[in-house]
Amino acid sequence: MAVTINPKYDIAWNNIGNALNRSGRDEEAIPYHLKTLEINPKFDYAMYAMGESYHGMGEPEKALEWLDKSLELNPNYDHTWLLKAEVLEDLGRPDEALESVENAIRLN
């Protein structure tokens, strides 16, 4: 495993978390994304992945916090805007969700 060879390889830690997310194992993914952020606190995609994990776990408030952190660092990632729209819709905030979708569309 790449993290055994190089424990500071942030992308490898994040990729393990991503694989867990894709397998529906969102709660298990969180420590890997947190390890990524411990190594590289400005890794915006790991913040997105944290939002994805919490969204998958049915915790929209926490998901929104992580997505907003990701967007502070990189407002040009359309997937973050789209996931934020889903989360806002889950929270019953359709106007803000629409605004997030519009931001994603502008980027494409």
N, CA, C and O of each residue as an XYZ file, in Angstrom:
432
protein
N       0.842     -1.165      0.000
C       0.000      0.000      0.000
C       0.894      1.238      0.000
O       1.907      1.275      0.699
N       0.524      2.240     -0.775
C       1.347      3.447     -0.926
C       1.596      4.158      0.400
O       2.677      4.709      0.609
N       0.609      4.153      1.299
C       0.787      4.858      2.577
C       1.781      4.148      3.487
O       2.311      4.759      4.415
N       2.041      2.880      3.238
C       3.067      2.160      3.993
C       4.451      2.602      3.539
O       5.363      2.769      4.349
N       4.589      2.787      2.239
C       5.862      3.237      1.674
C       6.122      4.694      2.032
O       7.234      5.062      2.411
N       5.076      5.525      1.907
C       5.203      6.955      2.193
C       3.995      7.408      3.012
O       2.968      7.774      2.440
N       4.102      7.390      4.336
C       2.971      7.750      5.189
C       2.513      9.203      5.055
O       1.445      9.558      5.553
N       3.295     10.036      4.399
C       2.926     11.450      4.220
C       2.289     11.701      2.849
O       2.098     12.854      2.461
N       1.964     10.652      2.126
C       1.396     10.769      0.779
C      -0.102     11.051      0.895
O      -0.920     10.133      0.952
N      -0.440     12.336      0.928
C      -1.813     12.760      1.184
C      -2.816     12.214      0.170
O      -3.923     11.828      0.544
N      -2.448     12.180     -1.084
C      -3.376     11.712     -2.116
C      -3.725     10.240     -1.900
O      -4.866      9.831     -2.115
N      -2.752      9.455     -1.479
C      -3.020      8.032     -1.232
C      -4.020      7.853     -0.092
O      -4.949      7.053     -0.199
N      -3.831      8.594      0.994
C      -4.780      8.517      2.108
C      -6.178      8.901      1.637
O      -7.164      8.244      1.970
N      -6.245      9.977      0.858
C      -7.540     10.431      0.374
C      -8.180      9.399     -0.554
O      -9.392      9.187     -0.512
N      -7.365      8.762     -1.385
C      -7.903      7.762     -2.310
C      -8.476      6.547     -1.580
O      -9.459      5.957     -2.026
N      -7.862      6.182     -0.468
C      -8.431      5.088      0.333
C      -9.819      5.501      0.831
O     -10.776      4.730      0.759
N      -9.903      6.724      1.332
C     -11.202      7.232      1.774
C     -12.210      7.281      0.643
O     -13.376      6.935      0.835
N     -11.774      7.707     -0.539
C     -12.677      7.771     -1.691
C     -13.199      6.385     -2.057
O     -14.377      6.223     -2.377
N     -12.317      5.388     -2.008
C     -12.741      4.016     -2.316
C     -13.799      3.545     -1.315
O     -14.764      2.875     -1.683
N     -13.602      3.901     -0.061
C     -14.592      3.539      0.952
C     -15.910      4.266      0.708
O     -16.981      3.676      0.848
N     -15.834      5.561      0.340
C     -17.057      6.304      0.013
C     -17.815      5.609     -1.117
O     -19.027      5.406     -1.034
N     -17.091      5.249     -2.165
C     -17.736      4.615     -3.316
C     -18.334      3.255     -2.965
O     -19.240      2.777     -3.648
N     -17.840      2.647     -1.928
C     -18.367      1.350     -1.479
C     -19.500      1.514     -0.471
O     -19.993      0.529      0.079
N     -19.914      2.760     -0.229
C     -20.984      3.012      0.727
C     -20.543      2.927      2.172
O     -21.373      2.813      3.074
N     -19.240      2.983      2.397
C     -18.684      2.873      3.751
C     -18.200      4.251      4.213
O     -17.033      4.447      4.552
N     -19.143      5.194      4.212
C     -18.818      6.601      4.462
C     -18.200      6.838      5.828
O     -17.245      7.605      5.953
N     -18.729      6.194      6.843
C     -18.191      6.405      8.190
C     -16.747      5.916      8.286
O     -15.921      6.547      8.945
N     -16.443      4.807      7.639
C     -15.076      4.281      7.636
C     -14.124      5.185      6.860
O     -12.921      5.188      7.123
N     -14.649      5.948      5.910
C     -13.817      6.820      5.077
C     -13.296      8.036      5.838
O     -12.224      8.553      5.523
N     -14.034      8.486      6.817
C     -13.705      9.738      7.502
C     -12.285      9.766      8.071
O     -11.586     10.753      7.843
N     -11.818      8.756      8.789
C     -10.444      8.834      9.315
C      -9.382      8.999      8.222
O      -8.353      9.637      8.448
N      -9.626      8.434      7.056
C      -8.661      8.565      5.961
C      -8.643      9.987      5.410
O      -7.582     10.521      5.090
N      -9.815     10.593      5.302
C      -9.861     11.983      4.846
C      -9.264     12.922      5.900
O      -8.593     13.898      5.564
N      -9.514     12.621      7.162
C      -8.917     13.437      8.223
C      -7.398     13.303      8.237
O      -6.692     14.284      8.470
N      -6.892     12.101      7.989
C      -5.440     11.906      7.905
C      -4.883     12.721      6.745
O      -3.819     13.329      6.862
N      -5.597     12.734      5.633
C      -5.192     13.550      4.486
C      -5.065     15.004      4.901
O      -4.078     15.664      4.576
N      -6.062     15.505      5.619
C      -6.065     16.912      6.029
C      -5.033     17.197      7.112
O      -4.563     18.329      7.234
N      -4.679     16.199      7.888
C      -3.597     16.360      8.863
C      -2.277     16.587      8.116
O      -1.463     17.417      8.520
N      -2.079     15.854      7.042
C      -0.863     15.982      6.238
C      -0.889     17.263      5.412
O       0.115     17.969      5.312
N      -2.043     17.554      4.823
C      -2.177     18.712      3.934
C      -3.483     19.436      4.260
O      -4.520     19.127      3.674
N      -3.446     20.399      5.191
C      -4.661     21.079      5.636
C      -5.384     21.881      4.556
O      -6.525     22.298      4.754
N      -4.736     22.096      3.428
C      -5.371     22.875      2.361
C      -5.814     22.004      1.182
O      -6.001     22.507      0.074
N      -5.977     20.726      1.416
C      -6.399     19.790      0.372
C      -7.922     19.885      0.250
O      -8.659     19.191      0.950
N      -8.375     20.758     -0.650
C      -9.805     21.045     -0.760
C     -10.622     19.818     -1.151
O     -11.769     19.678     -0.725
N     -10.047     18.930     -1.956
C     -10.815     17.749     -2.357
C     -11.083     16.825     -1.162
O     -12.116     16.158     -1.120
N     -10.171     16.782     -0.203
C     -10.413     15.978      0.998
C     -11.566     16.576      1.804
O     -12.337     15.845      2.426
N     -11.681     17.896      1.793
C     -12.804     18.547      2.468
C     -14.112     18.209      1.759
O     -15.130     17.950      2.401
N     -14.071     18.216      0.421
C     -15.233     17.787     -0.363
C     -15.606     16.351      0.021
O     -16.778     16.039      0.228
N     -14.601     15.492      0.112
C     -14.840     14.088      0.441
C     -15.433     13.934      1.843
O     -16.257     13.050      2.077
N     -15.016     14.789      2.767
C     -15.623     14.772      4.103
C     -17.106     15.127      3.996
O     -17.951     14.502      4.637
N     -17.407     16.130      3.184
C     -18.806     16.488      2.958
C     -19.590     15.339      2.351
O     -20.735     15.082      2.723
N     -18.954     14.653      1.412
C     -19.579     13.493      0.775
C     -19.854     12.394      1.813
O     -20.917     11.773      1.806
N     -18.890     12.168      2.697
C     -19.065     11.151      3.741
C     -20.241     11.493      4.648
O     -21.114     10.659      4.888
N     -20.258     12.716      5.145
C     -21.337     13.098      6.054
C     -22.690     13.119      5.350
O     -23.709     12.789      5.955
N     -22.705     13.501      4.086
C     -23.953     13.452      3.320
C     -24.443     12.007      3.233
O     -25.625     11.732      3.434
N     -23.529     11.094      2.934
C     -23.883      9.681      2.846
C     -24.357      9.101      4.164
O     -25.118      8.134      4.188
N     -23.906      9.690      5.256
C     -24.295      9.224      6.589
C     -25.582      9.888      7.077
O     -26.056      9.599      8.176
N     -26.145     10.778      6.258
C     -27.374     11.458      6.653
C     -27.163     12.566      7.657
O     -28.044     12.851      8.468
N     -25.986     13.203      7.608
C     -25.676     14.317      8.502
C     -25.422     15.578      7.670
O     -24.275     15.987      7.487
N     -26.506     16.193      7.163
C     -26.340     17.307      6.233
C     -25.672     18.550      6.820
O     -24.970     19.264      6.104
N     -25.878     18.817      8.102
C     -25.250     20.004      8.690
C     -23.727     19.886      8.652
O     -23.030     20.830      8.278
N     -23.219     18.713      9.045
C     -21.770     18.498      9.015
C     -21.263     18.490      7.579
O     -20.185     19.011      7.291
N     -22.041     17.899      6.681
C     -21.654     17.881      5.266
C     -21.504     19.305      4.751
O     -20.533     19.622      4.064
N     -22.459     20.156      5.080
C     -22.427     21.537      4.609
C     -21.208     22.284      5.142
O     -20.595     23.066      4.416
N     -20.858     22.052      6.391
C     -19.663     22.697      6.966
C     -18.419     22.355      6.154
O     -17.624     23.238      5.832
N     -18.249     21.075      5.823
C     -17.060     20.654      5.071
C     -17.088     21.160      3.633
O     -16.053     21.537      3.084
N     -18.264     21.168      3.030
C     -18.356     21.658      1.652
C     -18.037     23.146      1.592
O     -17.372     23.602      0.662
N     -18.503     23.897      2.572
C     -18.182     25.329      2.607
C     -16.683     25.560      2.793
O     -16.115     26.471      2.190
N     -16.043     24.742      3.624
C     -14.586     24.859      3.789
C     -13.879     24.583      2.466
O     -12.934     25.281      2.098
N     -14.342     23.566      1.763
C     -13.751     23.229      0.468
C     -13.911     24.378     -0.521
O     -12.976     24.721     -1.245
N     -15.094     24.964     -0.545
C     -15.360     26.062     -1.484
C     -14.585     27.327     -1.137
O     -14.279     28.125     -2.024
N     -14.262     27.520      0.139
C     -13.418     28.662      0.510
C     -12.058     28.558     -0.167
O     -11.502     29.560     -0.619
N     -11.527     27.347     -0.233
C     -10.215     27.137     -0.852
C     -10.294     27.033     -2.366
O      -9.395     27.494     -3.070
N     -11.363     26.430     -2.870
C     -11.484     26.229     -4.311
C     -12.942     26.399     -4.740
O     -13.702     25.432     -4.775
N     -13.324     27.637     -5.067
C     -14.706     27.874     -5.487
C     -14.986     27.441     -6.925
O     -16.092     27.643     -7.426
N     -14.007     26.855     -7.582
C     -14.154     26.495     -8.994
C     -14.371     25.008     -9.239
O     -14.239     24.548    -10.373
N     -14.698     24.254     -8.206
C     -14.937     22.821     -8.379
C     -16.444     22.585     -8.426
O     -17.129     22.645     -7.405
N     -16.940     22.319     -9.615
C     -18.386     22.212     -9.813
C     -19.036     21.085     -9.008
O     -20.186     21.219     -8.588
N     -18.328     19.988     -8.788
C     -18.908     18.891     -8.015
C     -19.230     19.311     -6.580
O     -20.200     18.838     -5.988
N     -18.409     20.199     -6.033
C     -18.681     20.670     -4.674
C     -19.969     21.475     -4.652
O     -20.792     21.319     -3.750
N     -20.142     22.341     -5.653
C     -21.369     23.126     -5.730
C     -22.591     22.221     -5.886
O     -23.632     22.475     -5.280
N     -22.469     21.167     -6.696
C     -23.602     20.262     -6.909
C     -23.946     19.481     -5.643
O     -25.119     19.321     -5.308
N     -22.932     19.001     -4.949
C     -23.205     18.281     -3.705
C     -23.780     19.231     -2.659
O     -24.663     18.859     -1.886
N     -23.273     20.454     -2.644
C     -23.823     21.446     -1.712
C     -25.303     21.678     -2.008
O     -26.101     21.833     -1.084
N     -25.673     21.702     -3.282
C     -27.080     21.871     -3.653
C     -27.926     20.722     -3.106
O     -29.016     20.948     -2.581
N     -27.429     19.502     -3.227
C     -28.155     18.343     -2.686
C     -28.339     18.470     -1.175
O     -29.419     18.217     -0.640
N     -27.269     18.865     -0.507
C     -27.316     18.993      0.952
C     -28.297     20.091      1.356
O     -29.095     19.910      2.276
N     -28.237     21.219      0.672
C     -29.159     22.313      0.984
C     -30.606     21.895      0.742
O     -31.502     22.269      1.499
N     -30.827     21.127     -0.305
C     -32.173     20.607     -0.565
C     -32.614     19.700      0.587
O     -33.759     19.768      1.035
N     -31.701     18.853      1.060
C     -32.009     17.982      2.202
C     -32.363     18.793      3.448
O     -33.173     18.369      4.272
N     -31.744     19.959      3.566
C     -31.986     20.824      4.727
C     -33.216     21.713      4.548
O     -33.528     22.526      5.418
N     -33.914     21.559      3.419
C     -35.113     22.357      3.173
C     -34.813     23.791      2.795
O     -35.572     24.699      3.136
N     -33.704     24.002      2.087
C     -33.298     25.349      1.677
C     -33.183     25.402      0.150
O     -32.086     25.536     -0.391
N     -34.332     25.294     -0.544
C     -34.312     25.166     -2.001
C     -33.752     26.379     -2.746
O     -33.128     26.215     -3.794
N     -33.959     27.577     -2.233
C     -33.434     28.760     -2.924
C     -31.910     28.750     -2.942
O     -31.294     29.053     -3.964
N     -31.311     28.404     -1.818
C     -29.852     28.315     -1.753
C     -29.343     27.143     -2.593
O     -28.271     27.218     -3.192
N     -30.116     26.068     -2.629
C     -29.738     24.912     -3.447
C     -29.694     25.309     -4.918
O     -28.768     24.938     -5.639
N     -30.689     26.057     -5.356
C     -30.721     26.515     -6.745
C     -29.521     27.398     -7.055
O     -28.927     27.286     -8.127
N     -29.166     28.264     -6.133
C     -27.997     29.127     -6.311
C     -26.722     28.289     -6.464
O     -25.861     28.614     -7.281
N     -26.605     27.229     -5.692
C     -25.434     26.353     -5.801
C     -25.393     25.651     -7.155
O     -24.326     25.512     -7.753
N     -26.551     25.209     -7.637
C     -26.603     24.584     -8.965
C     -26.188     25.592    -10.031
O     -25.442     25.257    -10.950
N     -26.667     26.812     -9.909
C     -26.301     27.856    -10.880
C     -24.798     28.113    -10.860
O     -24.196     28.330    -11.912
N     -24.192     28.093     -9.689
C     -22.733     28.255     -9.604
C     -22.025     27.122    -10.334
O     -21.045     27.357    -11.041
N     -22.508     25.906    -10.169
C     -21.902     24.757    -10.862
C     -22.038     24.904    -12.371
O     -21.096     24.623    -13.113
N     -23.188     25.338    -12.819
C     -23.422     25.507    -14.260
C     -22.493     26.564    -14.830
O     -21.953     26.395    -15.923
N     -22.304     27.647    -14.103
C     -21.403     28.718    -14.574
C     -19.979     28.208    -14.788
O     -19.256     28.709    -15.648
N     -19.589     27.224    -14.013
C     -18.229     26.692    -14.120
C     -18.056     25.775    -15.322
O     -16.926     25.477    -15.711
N     -19.128     25.334    -15.902
C     -19.051     24.441    -17.062
C     -19.381     25.201    -18.259
O     -19.381     24.650    -19.360
